[in-house]
Amino acid sequence: MPVFRLPFEIITNISGQLNTKDKYQCALVCRAWRTPFTESLWRKVKIHSEIQLEAFCSSLSTITPAQKSPARLVKQLALRPYIGASNAQLHLLQQHLTFIDRLWVDDESLIRTCSIKNMHWGLWKCLTKLDFHVPSTDFSTKEVLEILSYLPNLTQLSLGERYLFTSSSFSIQDMETTHSYLPRLEKLSINTELRQISTQDMDWIKNVVPAKALTFLEFDSTYATSEWLYYCAHKYPNISLMKWSAGDQDIERPTFEDTVSKKISVLRNAFQRLEKVTIECDSEQVRLHQVFLKILLSQNALLKDFTYSMDTTYSKVYYTAEFIKKLMRCFGMSLETLTLDITANLNDQLVISRSFLPCPRLVELKLRLLSLELELDIILDLCPVLKKLDVAVNVLSISPDSSEQLQPHDLRFLRISGAKASATLFNYVSWRCRDLQTLDLCGLRVSEQISALTGNFRIYMPYSHFEVLKLENIHFYRSSSYRTCSERNRVRLVSFAQESPHQNSTGLEVNRNWLMNDPPKGKADWFYQCFAANKFSPLYTWQKLVGEEIEYTKNYFRTFVHDPLCESHVVESPMCKGCAIWKHHSNRDKWKHDLPLGYVNLRCGSAKAFIFKSGSSLKK
């Protein structure tokens, strides 16, 4: 079928996937494409500067009522920060862009002299989504509520971002006023200070009218306390997604929090439909989070998606570990997606591995535990249907008592960031996760003992057939322990080869003597991790060896003789000696001086895309 005969609906769908430049080019292709791509160009208008605002308003002012204005096609309008739209300019936008259904108003996009009385917000009754991010020095809480009174069709509302309402705060009375103006509201995000709820307000909360249409709720405030949880339990019986970002609080009130928890637990429909929870906090509110889990458990909530981000002090480490254990006990059987991002100095480095309980439905797991250690085999044992695993830990290892008889695992995606690991880890992954499609390694430090006979250590993954194998900023060390890794025992030469498995794939017995075997057979690509050519480039880059360089390297390792003193010949990083020697380190033949340190023999079944992010990207 010729492209000019494509149905209008398909062309419209295609136009929604293109950037502005491509849309403009497509509009010039033929008459059949002119209308859909021109309309797509007008669908969303972003005004980034005062000059753009003046030019756009000037073009609108020349349009007469008799003309068919393209402004009627605009559905989304974004007023970016610091453009300072005046009353007259805003009124012009409201007059001509009457069909917009989404509006972004950022910091200082409206001038402070704008008066609510002189604005015509009633012209934008078609609005269904509003992001209103302006400081309270421009608009008070009362003025914001007055604007909302003109927009009864809103289904999505986001107020503020970090700096909103610094001189005033949102009370539960303001929340009730908001809902009275916006009966169709489905998604509410309040990123502002919440006013503390008094004892009298607690009694008043019992009589609030539920907002049954609301399904998404986000609070980002210092005072998102247990009293506000009590309000949410009464007000929002149908929320399925809740995001709670709370700041520091100086006072712990365990007795009062337990009282509020008991009050919520006797409610019939509190949080029963909640499926996704996000808690982000850099405070010491771990105990309050435990109260929240206790409330959810009392209501028989079945969480499917849980995200927990916490930067805690050493004094709260105990509560952090207890919170993770309680989370696994309460919702391990229902969770499908779990994200843990915890910065804490824990005495027990393996607390996460030991806190995990069986998660038979968990499909996606993301762990950011930069100061902790994780045992991969335990995670795979407890999460049998896990498909995507993304970990950033201090140490990633296999437990010493790992079973010799392994159960195959259906993991498809594995990303490891910033960890220390041994070569045995990747051998284990290849044997157990034979359907793994993507292996993404970023910032790893891989260590293993070099063979005195062959001069290499192997990362052997014969049963892995990757769509993508990615190595970014990865370093290898000739050491039996990651604790002794240093610049002097770094291995900078890597051989990469693809091969088919040599054994029957039905057996899963672990052979732990893989590491120091024969050099690569058949064709292999050789790479050298060299210092960058100048101080403005990344510190290290990958140089691919070619022709005679490869033959020289192979001949060297055929007659390899281990020299215990080879480390004394290693030249230190230019970062240690200053920028004056960058050119010296980038010499093409510098790799020959590092041959005595050995090489890494990296093998896998196959890889459609093998990527060295820092310098080389090869398609196989």
Secondary structure, DSSP 8 states (H G I E B T S, - for coil): --GGGS-HHHHHHHHTTS-HHHHHHHHTT-HHHHHHHHHHHHHEEEE-SHHHHHHHHHHHHT--TTS--GGGG--EEEE-TT--B-HHHHHHHHHH-TT--EEEE-TTSB-TT--TTT--GGGGTT--EEEE---TTTS-HHHHHHHHTT-TT-SEEEE--SSTTSSS-B-HHHHHHHHHH-TT--EEEE-S-B----HHHHHHHTT----TT--EEEEEETT--HHHHHHHHHH-TT--EEEEEE---S---HHHHHHHHHHHHT-SSTTTT--EEEEEESSS-HHHHHHHHHHHHHTT---SEEEEEEE--GGGHHHHHHHHHHHHHHHTTT-SEEEEEEE---S-TTHHHHH----TT--EEEEEEEEEEEEHHHHHHH-TT--EEEEEEEEEE--TT--SB-------EEEEES-EEEHHHHHHHHHH-TT--EEEEES-EEEE---TTTSEEEEEEEEEEEEEEEEES-EEEE-SSGGG--GGGEE-EEEEEE---SS-TT--B--TT-TT-----S--EEEEEEE-SSTTS-SEEEEE--THHHHHHHHHHHT----TTGGGG----HHHH-GGGHHHHT-GGGGGGGGGG-EEEEEEEEEEEEEETTTEEEE-
